[in-house]
Structures are given as structure tokens and as C-alpha cells.
Amino acid sequence: MQRLDRFAAHHPVAFGVVATLGFLLVVVAAGVVAFPVQGDAARALVSGTVMLVGVGGLLLLMRGLAWLGPAGVSRVGDRSGWARLAWVLVYLPVVTLAAFLPDTDRALPHSDVALALAFETLVSGGLLQELTFRALVLYALLRAWRHSPRGALCALLVSSVLFSAAHVVNLASGAGAATVGLQLLDTVLAGLYLGFFVVHTGSVWPAVLVHGLGNAAVTVMAAGTPGFVETPRAWLTLLVLKVPVYLYVIHLARRPASVVVGP
């Protein structure tokens, strides 16, 4: 672990790239293991379980590095920071769902399918992605660049780009270039404000909560909509609806914030 810790300290960007590849490996493994499983509910449960094993491995890794506290995983965080973000944590899942609501008839899928999909998405978006990019990667960058005047900003930017790059694989799902391009833009911006949530509160859990709930709501809704597809219009709508969040985060960034980096 000491060698890995030194590698992260001296080569934080390379460490972030390796962590991103590790995240993609877990996602691919989940898809491969779940592929032959029959039934939507069972397939989602298997996929979510494999990713949950990946989350466990990630937590063990951060424990071995003694990063759980400094990276905000074992911390609830600053209460006043949570309070300042309260409306954002409610607003973001709501507008995410609103942006993707289709014009066609929709209904909730069967309860077993809905629960299985919610579990899979909460593990993937809420836990695996946030612990990888907002805990492991962001902390490595913040720690390495903590003495730089713009170290925190650079750490947020690099972790956001890596987070967005991990979504390029969506091209393999058949999504159009325009759809994926807008999604990549959204994920870069989302990575910035989610990373700010961590820095502002000293905890990764606001990011886990808002990311997991937003993704789960859209996934369950999509499962109940025949022929549902993500469109460039939906992603553009989401970007516009998030403008108040971008402006509010910029406003908060000018105020003193609790910093996730420990001694």
C-alpha cells in the first residue's frame, strides 16, 4: 500500500486514469456476468451485486491507504454545508427526472423490476461512481496539489474530465454522437458541482445521494416506457434546468468551505 500511496502522491493524474480503468473493468464485469441471466429483475440484481462487490473492494483499498476519513467516506460532514446544499439535493433529482420524462404513455414497471433497477442504479451511480471519482480520485488530486494556489480547482477539473471520459463507452450502446456529446458535457459539469459538494461539506455522501437518486429515478421511469431512448433534446433540457445549480455553486465557491483534504 505504501508504494501505491507514493504513486498517487507523485503521479495523481496517472493514478486517476488507473482508477478510471478499474471502474470500467468493474462495469464491464458486471455486464458480462449478468448478460446470460434471464429476466430484467434478476439481471439487474446480478449486475448490481457484482458492482457492489467492486464497491467493497474500493472501500478496502481506501481503508488500506488510510483514506476513508480524509476522502470524506467515513465522515458525515459539515452540517452547515449540508444545510446550504439542501435545496440542491432535492432539486437535482427532480429536474433530472423532468428532463427525461417522455411524451409517450408511461407506467411504473413491476415492483420487482423497479426495485432491482433502483438497486443496480444506486450502486452504480450513487456508490461506485462517486466513491471512485469523488472520493478516491478527487482526494488523490487534492492531496497532491494542496500547496498549489489553484490546486483545488485543477483537482476538480481533472476528476470531472475523467468522470466524463468514463461515459464515452455509452457510444457502444448505440446512442447517437449528439446524445453522447451532450451527456459528456453534462457529466463534466456534474463532476464539478458534485466534487464541490465533497469539498464544501467534507463528505462524499451529498454527492452519493443526489447522483444515485437522480439516476435511479430516470432508470425506473425508462423501464416503464416502451421504446424509451435518451435524446439530445432531453440532455439539452437538463443542462438548461441545471443553470441555477451552476450559479449557486459559483456563489458558494466564493465563501470559505470545509476542505476534504486531511493532514
C-alpha positions in Angstrom: 0.0 0.0 0.0 2.9 2.4 0.7 4.1 2.1 -3.0 0.6 2.8 -4.2 0.3 5.8 -1.8 3.6 7.2 -3.1 2.4 6.6 -6.7 -0.8 8.5 -6.0 1.2 11.3 -4.4 3.7 11.7 -7.2 1.6 10.9 -10.2 -2.0 11.8 -9.2 -3.3 12.1 -12.8 -1.9 8.7 -13.8 -3.4 7.3 -10.6 -6.8 8.8 -11.6 -6.5 7.2 -15.1 -5.8 3.8 -13.5 -8.8 4.2 -11.1 -11.0 5.1 -14.1 -9.9 2.0 -15.9 -10.6 0.0 -12.8 -14.1 1.4 -12.6 -14.7 0.5 -16.3 -13.4 -3.0 -15.6 -16.0 -3.5 -12.8 -18.8 -2.2 -15.0 -17.8 -4.5 -17.9 -17.5 -7.4 -15.5 -21.0 -6.7 -14.1 -22.4 -6.7 -17.7 -20.7 -9.9 -18.7 -21.8 -11.8 -15.6 -25.3 -10.5 -15.8 -25.7 -11.0 -19.6 -26.8 -14.7 -19.6 -29.3 -14.2 -16.6 -32.9 -14.4 -17.6 -35.4 -11.7 -16.6 -34.9 -8.0 -16.1 -35.2 -8.1 -12.4 -32.7 -10.9 -11.9 -30.3 -9.4 -14.4 -30.3 -6.1 -12.6 -29.8 -7.7 -9.3 -26.8 -9.7 -10.5 -25.3 -6.7 -12.2 -25.8 -4.5 -9.1 -24.4 -7.3 -6.8 -21.2 -7.5 -8.9 -20.8 -3.7 -8.8 -21.4 -3.8 -5.0 -18.5 -6.3 -4.7 -16.5 -3.7 -6.6 -17.6 -1.0 -4.1 -16.4 -3.3 -1.3 -13.0 -3.7 -3.0 -12.8 0.1 -3.4 -13.5 0.6 0.3 -10.9 -1.9 1.3 -8.4 -0.2 -0.9 -9.1 3.2 0.7 -9.0 1.7 4.1 -5.6 0.2 3.4 -4.4 3.6 2.2 -6.0 5.2 5.3 -8.1 7.5 3.1 -11.6 6.7 4.3 -11.6 9.7 6.6 -9.7 12.2 4.6 -11.6 11.4 1.4 -14.9 12.0 3.2 -16.2 8.5 3.1 -16.4 7.9 6.9 -17.4 11.5 7.6 -21.0 12.8 7.7 -19.5 16.2 7.0 -20.2 19.8 8.0 -23.9 20.3 8.9 -24.0 23.9 7.8 -22.6 22.8 4.4 -25.4 20.2 4.1 -27.9 22.9 5.0 -26.7 25.2 2.3 -27.0 22.4 -0.2 -30.4 21.1 0.9 -32.5 22.6 -1.9 -29.9 21.5 -4.5 -30.1 17.9 -3.2 -33.8 17.9 -3.8 -33.8 20.0 -7.0 -31.3 17.9 -9.0 -33.1 14.6 -8.9 -36.4 16.3 -9.7 -35.1 18.2 -12.7 -33.2 15.1 -13.9 -36.4 13.1 -14.0 -38.4 16.0 -15.5 -35.9 16.4 -18.4 -36.2 12.8 -19.4 -40.0 12.4 -19.0 -41.2 11.1 -22.4 -44.1 12.4 -24.3 -45.5 8.9 -24.7 -47.6 7.0 -22.1 -45.6 5.6 -19.3 -46.2 3.5 -16.2 -44.1 2.1 -13.4 -42.6 -1.3 -14.1 -43.5 -4.3 -11.9 -42.4 -3.7 -8.4 -39.7 -6.4 -8.5 -38.2 -4.9 -11.7 -38.4 -1.4 -10.3 -36.7 -2.3 -7.1 -34.0 -4.3 -8.9 -33.3 -1.5 -11.3 -33.2 1.1 -8.4 -30.7 -1.1 -6.6 -28.5 -1.5 -9.6 -28.5 2.2 -10.4 -28.0 3.3 -6.8 -24.9 1.0 -6.6 -23.6 2.1 -9.9 -24.2 5.8 -10.0 -24.5 6.5 -6.3 -21.8 4.3 -4.8 -19.3 3.0 -7.4 -19.0 6.2 -9.5 -18.9 8.6 -6.5 -16.5 6.6 -4.4 -14.3 6.2 -7.5 -14.3 9.8 -8.8 -15.3 12.0 -5.8 -13.5 10.0 -3.1 -10.5 8.1 -4.5 -9.6 10.2 -7.5 -10.5 13.6 -6.2 -8.8 13.1 -2.9 -5.6 11.9 -4.6 -5.5 15.0 -6.7 -6.4 17.4 -3.8 -3.7 15.9 -1.7 -1.0 16.0 -4.4 -1.9 19.6 -5.3 -2.8 21.0 -1.9 0.0 23.5 -1.9 -0.8 24.9 -5.4 -2.8 28.2 -5.4 -5.3 26.7 -7.9 -4.8 23.1 -6.7 -8.4 22.5 -5.7 -9.8 23.9 -8.9 -7.4 21.8 -11.0 -8.3 18.7 -8.9 -12.0 19.3 -9.6 -11.4 19.8 -13.3 -9.2 16.7 -13.8 -11.5 14.4 -11.8 -14.5 15.7 -13.7 -12.9 15.1 -17.1 -12.0 11.5 -16.0 -15.6 11.0 -14.8 -16.9 12.3 -18.1 -14.4 10.1 -20.1 -15.8 7.0 -18.4 -19.1 7.7 -20.1 -17.7 7.5 -23.6 -18.4 3.8 -23.5 -22.1 4.7 -23.9 -21.3 5.0 -27.6 -21.2 1.2 -27.6 -24.8 1.1 -26.5 -26.0 2.6 -29.8 -26.6 6.1 -28.6 -26.0 8.8 -31.2 -23.0 11.1 -31.2 -25.0 14.2 -30.4 -26.7 12.4 -27.4 -23.3 11.2 -26.0 -21.7 14.5 -26.7 -24.3 16.4 -24.6 -24.0 13.7 -21.9 -20.3 14.2 -21.8 -20.7 17.9 -21.4 -23.3 17.3 -18.6 -21.0 14.9 -16.8 -18.1 17.3 -16.9 -20.3 20.0 -15.3 -21.8 17.4 -12.9 -18.4 16.3 -11.9 -17.5 19.9 -11.0 -20.5 20.5 -8.8 -20.5 17.0 -7.2 -16.8 17.5 -6.4 -17.6 20.9 -4.9 -20.3 19.2 -2.7 -17.5 17.0 -1.3 -15.1 19.9 -0.7 -17.8 22.1 0.7 -19.1 19.6 3.2 -16.1 17.4 3.9 -18.2 14.3 3.0 -18.8 12.3 -0.2 -22.3 11.4 0.8 -24.2 14.5 -0.6 -22.7 13.5 -4.0 -23.7 9.9 -3.5 -27.2 10.9 -2.5 -28.0 13.3 -5.3 -26.3 11.2 -8.1 -27.9 7.9 -7.0 -31.4 9.2 -6.6 -31.4 11.1 -9.9 -30.1 8.1 -11.9 -32.4 5.7 -10.2 -35.5 7.8 -10.9 -34.7 8.0 -14.6 -33.9 4.3 -14.9 -37.1 3.2 -13.2 -39.1 5.6 -15.3 -37.4 4.5 -18.5 -38.2 0.8 -17.7 -41.9 1.6 -17.7 -41.8 3.5 -21.0 -41.9 1.3 -24.1 -39.2 2.2 -26.6 -37.6 4.8 -24.4 -34.5 6.4 -25.7 -32.3 9.2 -24.5 -32.4 12.2 -26.9 -30.2 15.2 -27.4 -33.2 17.4 -26.6 -33.5 15.7 -23.1 -29.9 16.3 -22.3 -30.0 19.9 -23.5 -33.1 20.4 -21.4 -31.3 19.0 -18.4 -28.3 21.3 -18.9 -30.7 24.3 -19.0 -32.6 23.2 -15.9 -29.3 22.9 -14.0 -28.2 26.5 -14.6 -29.5 27.6 -11.2 -27.3 25.0 -9.6 -24.2 26.1 -11.6 -24.8 29.7 -10.5 -25.4 28.8 -6.9 -22.2 26.6 -6.7 -20.2 29.5 -8.1 -21.7 31.7 -5.4 -20.8 29.3 -2.6 -17.4 28.7 -4.0 -16.5 32.3 -3.1 -17.2 31.6 0.5 -15.0 29.7 3.0 -15.6 25.9 2.6 -14.6 22.9 4.6 -11.8 21.1 2.8 -11.8 17.3 2.4 -8.0 17.0 2.5 -6.8 15.8 5.9 -3.3 16.1 7.4 
